[in-house]
Amino acid sequence: MTIDKAQPPIRPNSRLIIFDVEGVLIPKRRYLLFEASRRLDFISFLKMLWAGFLYESGLVSLETALRKIFKQLRGLTMNDLFLLYKKVPLVPNVKEVFEQLKKTGYKTALISSGLPQPFVEDLASQLGCDYAFGLNLEVAKDYVTGQISGDVIKPEGKAIVLKRILEKEGLSPADCVLVADDRNNLPMFPLCANKIGYNPDFLLAYKSDVVVKGDLTELVPLLTGNKVNTHSVSRRELFREAIHIAGFLVPFFTVYLSLPDYFVILLIFVVTLLYIASELARMLGVNVPVISTITWKAAIQPEIYEFATAPIFFAMGIMLTLVLFRPPISYASIAIFTLGDGIATLFGKKIGNHAFLYNKSKMVEGTFFGFLFASLGASLFISPLKALAGAVLGMIAESLPAAVNDNLTIPLVAGLTMLIFSNALSFFGVPIGLSI
């Protein structure tokens, strides 16, 4: 969990908690529309993916993307969709969290832009929520027409819905807490005095008052006012970061075994394909020996029931570094990426007390220790001066909220920094020897 200790995150008079649904209560990548894709032809599935990509890239509005997506569901019955919705698992411990919140006297509301109203109402009934809002899905003679409507799909729609709830309850923004994960919820921010980003995207990581990464139960101490243990690292997190740090061995094996870079890239690519196949199988309930076991042990709570993409970006970061930079800069970049990012996460969780003002999901203490280990690791391959330059910029990239996964930005920024720095030193005739 990441909390800025300078301010208490939740005001004691908060009485209403608003929950986003997709990405908070149900896994982001096991969303209804992805379940429904099993009933569609391949072309329709690709159209759904393309619409989602356009929205995530900021090229179309959420309403436009949703209309394109639901258009592909024409011909299915509401009963078909409801049965698919029931197959979508809730994130772990959801019901326990809502039971504890109910005991405190909070009122809770679910507001979803992507689920039909009947489905959100069903979920609210399971969790004992007071309010449920979703989109309106048009049905003719029991068949879905693909047409949608409702306030929640509009740019300010969620805020409109929240205003109605506040007015009905006679509450002000000071009484409201919001738990959300992506930018679609930003219009509600002015209406809630307390904003919690739960495994948030880069915009929410910047704008939220508090950022929580991991198990949904970590929200409970924040919302109930109980003491929060912020200095703990679970076995799952330790195992996950150990794998990340182990990437530091890639350049060592490459040098020690005299392997050409293209062979290492090919090997990582093959392993990545095996991992993707393993994840697809895991989504269907089939475990692949070794790979699925490692995934189960390393996945954070929200990833357990969804397709975990972090290892793919991790592999891509190493492969791109080997493609774009020549040794020893490529090796030093991998060292900065694997050691710096992994150590920053562990130290941030264990001793972190100060979140960055521009990114509350990252801790100053973690980034500092990540920088120390990154510079030391990189200095095994290049001169300490260039290692220092690469580590500084690489760890700045680690601390920034960005739309691009930091498994890509850290090694690329570090490598480019060291390349430019090296060329500048050569231009001015400064002799810099290699450490390897």
N, C-alpha and C positions, 0 to 999 in steps of 0.2 A: 504494500500500500504506500502511496506517496501523499504526504500531507505537509503543507507549509505550516510549521509550528507557530509562526508569528501571530496567527489569528485563529480563533476557534472557528471551525468550518461551518457548524450548524447553529443557528440561533435557537435559544430555548423555547421561543414561543411559536415555532413552526408547527403547523397543524395539518397541512396538506402536502402529500408527496405525489408528484407526477412522474410516471415511468414511461419512457419510450419502450417499445416492445421488441422490435427486431434489433438484435445485437445486444440487448440487455436481458430480456427474459427468455428469448429463444435464440439459439445460435444464429449468427449472422449468415453463415453459409449453409444452413439447413432450413432456410426460409421457405414458406409455402410454395412460392413460385418455382423454386428449384425442385421441390418434391413433385410438383405438377409436371415438370419437364419430362418425367418418366412416362407420362401419358401422351406426349406430343411427338411429332416427327422431328427428325434431326434439324431440318431447316427452321422450323418454328422455335426450337430450342436455341439455335444460333441467333435468331432475331431477338429473343429475350436477353441473351447474353450481351448482344450488341447494344441494346437499349440501356442495359445496366451500366455498361462500359461508358457510354456517352454521358450518362448522369454523373458517374464517379469522376469523370474527366472534366466536369463542369461545362460540357458542350450543349447540354439540353437541361431544361428544368425537370424537377421531380415529376410534375404532373404529366409532361410530355412523355417521359420515360415510362411511367406507370400505364399510360394509355396504350403505348406501343406493346408493353408486356402483357397486359390483360387482354389485348386484342387477340393474342395467340391462344387464349383459353376458350375461344368460341367453340361451342358444341359440347363442352363438358357440362354435366349437371352440377347443381349446388351440392348434392349428396356426394358426388365424386370428389369435389374440392374439399368438402368437410372431412371425408375419410382420409384424404391426403394430409389435411391440416392436423388431424389427430395423430398422425405418424411423426410429426415434428416434435422432437424432444424438447422439454424445457431445460434451461441451463441448470446445473446441479444446485440443489438446496433452495430453489425458488420458494417452494411452499413453506419451508421453515422460516425464511426471511419474512414473508408476509404474515405468518403467525405471530412472530415476535413484534412486528410493527403494529399489528392489530391490538396487542396487549397494551401498547403505549397510548392508545387512543387516537392515533393518526387516522385521517381519512386518506384513501389512496385512489388514484385514477390512472387508467391506461389510455394512452393516446397513440394510435398507430396510423401511419400514412399508407402502409402497404397491405394490411389485412382487412378483409370485409368485416362490416359491423357485427354480423352474427358470430364470427369467430372470435373477435375481441371480447364480445359479451360472454362467450363460453369460457374464455381464459379468465376473465374477471370473476366469473362465478366460481371457478376452481380455486382462485386465490383469495376470495372474499373481498374484492375491491368494491369501492362505492360508485365508481364511474368507469364507463368503457366507451371509447369512440374509435371508429374505423371508417373506412371508405364505403360508399354505397356501390354495390355490384348489381348491374341490371340483369334480371332474369326474365325470360319469356318462355312460358310453357315448360317450366322446370329446367330450361337450358340457359347457360350463361351466354349473353350476347357479346361480351367483351367490352361493353361500355361501362364506364365508372363515373362517379360524381361524388360530391360532398366537400365540406370545408377542409378536411384534413389533407387533401391533395393540392390545395392552393398554396402559393408561396407563404402567406401569413396565416394559413388555415389552422395550424396547431395553436397559435396565439389566440385566434378567435375563440376556439373551443375552450382554452384555459380561462379566458376572460369570463365566459359564461359560468364556468364552475366557480370561480372566485366570487362572482356576483351572487350566485345562488346560495353559496355558503356564507356570504357576508364577510369574506376574507380580503386581505390586502396582500401585495407581493411579499411583505415581511413575514407572512404566515406560510409561505410556499417554498418547497424544496423540489428541485428538478433533477432527475437521474436520466442521463441520455448518453448516446455514443457518437452521433454524427451531426453534420452541419445542418441537416434538415430541421433540427430542434432549436436552432439559434433564435428564431423569432420569439420563442417563449422566454428567453433569458431576461429581458427587462421586467417580466412579470413574476420572477422568482428571486427572492433575496439570496437564496443559496442554490448554487449550481454544482452538481457533481458529475464529472466526466467519468463514465465507466468504460474502461478500455477504449478511450476516445480516439477519434481521428485528430489530425494535427490542429484543426481549427478549435475544436473543443478543448484540446489539451492546453491551448493558449488562453481561452476565454473562461474556462471553468474555475470555480473557487477551489475545488479539490479534485484530484485525480485518483481513481482507484483502479488498480490493475490486478486481476486475479479472480478469486472466488467472490461470488455475490454476497456471501456472509460478511465480508469485510465492510459492507455498507452499514451493517446493523449498529456497531459502536458509534459511528458518525451520526446516525439518525436518532439513536436513543440517548446519546450523551454519556454512554459508558466509556471507561478508559480504553484507549486504543494502543495496542502493542504494535508500534511501527518498526521496531528493530528486530525483525525475525525473518529468517530465510528458510523456507520449507525444503524438504528433501527433493521435491519435484523441481523447485527453482534451482537448487544447487546442481542437480543432475543436468538440467537444461543448459545452464551456463557453463558447466564443465564440458559439454559437447561443443559449445560455442568456442571456448578457449582452446579446445583441442585442435581447432582449425589452424592454430599456430604451428602445428607439426607439419603441415602441408609443405611449406618451403624447405624444411629440414629434410624430409624424406626425398624431395625432389633433388636437392643438392647431394645428399648422402648416396642415393641410389643412381645418381647421374641420369635422371629421367628427363626427357625433353618435355617442354611445357605443353606441347600439343597433346602428348600422351596423358599428362595429368588432367588436362581439360577434358579430354575424352572420357577418362575414368570417372571424373566427377559428374559429367553429363549422364553417363550410363547409370550411376548410382541414383542420380536425381530422377531419372525415368522410372527406376524401380520403386523409388519412394512414392512418386505420383500414382503408379499402379497400385501400390500398397494402400494409399489413402482412399483411392476410389473403391477398392475392395472393402476397406474398413467401413466406409459409408454404407455398404450393402450388408454389413454384419459379418464379413469374412476377414479373419485375422491372418496376416502373412507372417510366418515365423521370423523372429528376430526384429524385423523392421517395425511391425505393428507393436511389438512389446516395447521397443525403445520409444515409439511415439506416445504410447499410453503413459509411460513413466515421465516423459519430458513435457507433454502438452499441459498448458495452463488450463484452468477450469473451463473457460469459454470454448477452448479448442477441442475438448474431449468428444463432443458430438458433432463437430463440423470438420471440414477439410482444412487441415493445418498448413498454412502457406509459408510460415516462417522459415522452415528448412530449405524451401525452394529459393527464397530470396538470399539466404545465407550462401547456398551453393552458387547462385548467380553472381553474388558479390565477389567470390573468389575467382570464378571463371573469367568474369569481365576484367578483373585486375590483371590476370595472367595474359589476357588477349591484348589489352591496351598498353601495358607497360612492360619494359624489358627488365630482366634481373640486373642489379639487385633491388631496384626500386619496387618492382612487383612484390618481391618477398617482404620488403619492409612495410609495404602497404597492407599486406595480409596480416602482418604482425600487429600493426596499429589497429586494424579492424577487429581481429579476433581477441587479442589481449585487452585492448582499450575498452571495447564495448562490453565484453563479458565481465571484466573487473569492475567497470563503472556500475553495472547493474547490481552485482553482489554487494559492493561497498555502499551503494546508494540505499539498498534495502537494510543493510546491517547497521550503518552508522549515520545515514543521511538525516539531517535536521532542517535543511534549507533548500526549498525548491527554487528553481530558476523562475524569475518573474514572467518570463516569456514562454515557459514550458513547465507546467507544474507536475508533469509526469517524470521529470528528470531532477536529480538531486545534485547540488553543487559538490558535496563531498565525494559522491560516486564518480563524477566526471573528473575531479582532481586526481583521485587515485588511478582512474582509468588512463589519464594522461601520463602519470609516472610510469606505469607498467608498459604503456604503448611506446613511449620514448625509449625505454630500456630494451624492449623487444626489437624495435626497429634498428637500434644501434648495433645489433649483432650482424646486420647485413650492410649497413651504410654508416657513414661518419656520424658521430653524435650530433653535430650541428644540423645536418639534414634531417636526422631522425627527430630532433626537437621541433623543427619547423613542420614536418609532416604530422607529428603527434598533436601539436597545438591546433592546427586547422582541422585535423581529423576529429578531434574531440569536441571542437566547436560545432562541427557538423552533427556529432552525436547528440549534443544538447539542444539543437534547434528543432522546433516543431516543423515538419516538412511533409508535403504531400507524397514525396518519394520515400520508400522504405529505407531506413538508415543502414540496412545491410548492403545497400548499393551506394549510398552517398558517402559513408565513412571511408571505404577504401579508395573510391574514385577521387574524392577531395584530397585525401592524404597523398595519393600517388601523383596527382597533378601538381600539388604544392611542392613535393620533393623534386619533381622533374623541372619545374620552373626555377626553383631555388638552385638546383644543380647547374642548370644552363647559365643562370645569372652569375654564379661563382666562377664558372669556366670563362665567361665573357670578360670578367674583370681580372682573370688570371690568378684567382685564389686557388692554391693547391689543396684539394680535399681528397684524402685517401679513403679506401674502402676498409670496412672492418672485417669483412668475410674473407 
